[in-house]
Amino acid sequence: MIIFVAGIIFNELLLMAEGIADLKYQTIPYMNEALLGAAVILFIGGLLMNISIRRVEI
């Protein structure tokens, strides 16, 4: 659960930084890769939550 929440916070911070930079017509280098990393963290967090729930049910 902590990994998933950390992924959400990381994703939102990246999107906030991108929005602020967009107001000034600036680009942030490697933003696409950082957002991909945030998506991977979210996926892993969701996967681990799903695995842990299935272990409890068995």
SULWORA-V955706 format. One record per residue. N is the residue number from 1. RES is the residue in one letter. OMEGA is omega in degrees with one decimal (999 if undefined). NEAR is the number of other C-alpha atoms within 10 Angstrom. D_LAST is the distance of its C-alpha to the last C-alpha in whole Angstrom. Layout:
BEGIN
N_RES_OMEGA_NEAR_D_LAST, N_RES_OMEGA_NEAR_D_LAST
END
This chain:
BEGIN
1_M_-179.0_14_20, 2_I_179.5_9_23, 3_I_-179.9_16_23, 4_F_179.6_21_23, 5_V_177.0_14_26, 6_A_176.7_15_28, 7_G_178.5_23_28, 8_I_-179.4_17_29, 9_I_178.8_14_32, 10_F_179.3_19_33, 11_N_-178.9_20_33, 12_E_176.7_14_35, 13_L_177.7_12_37, 14_L_179.7_18_38, 15_L_176.8_14_39, 16_M_179.0_12_41, 17_A_178.5_13_43, 18_E_178.8_15_43, 19_G_178.4_14_45, 20_I_178.6_13_47, 21_A_-179.6_13_48, 22_D_177.0_12_49, 23_L_-180.0_8_51, 24_K_-178.4_8_53, 25_Y_176.6_8_53, 26_Q_176.2_11_52, 27_T_176.3_12_49, 28_I_-178.8_11_46, 29_P_177.5_8_46, 30_Y_178.9_9_42, 31_M_179.9_14_41, 32_N_179.6_11_39, 33_E_178.3_10_37, 34_A_177.5_14_36, 35_L_174.6_17_35, 36_L_176.8_13_33, 37_G_177.4_15_32, 38_A_178.7_21_31, 39_A_178.3_17_29, 40_V_177.5_14_27, 41_I_178.0_20_26, 42_L_-179.8_22_25, 43_F_-179.9_15_23, 44_I_177.7_15_21, 45_G_176.9_20_20, 46_G_178.8_17_19, 47_L_179.2_14_17, 48_L_176.3_15_16, 49_M_179.8_16_15, 50_N_179.2_12_13, 51_I_-178.8_11_11, 52_S_178.1_12_10, 53_I_179.7_11_9, 54_R_176.9_10_6, 55_R_-179.6_9_5, 56_V_-177.3_7_6, 57_E_-175.7_6_4, 58_I_999_5_0
END
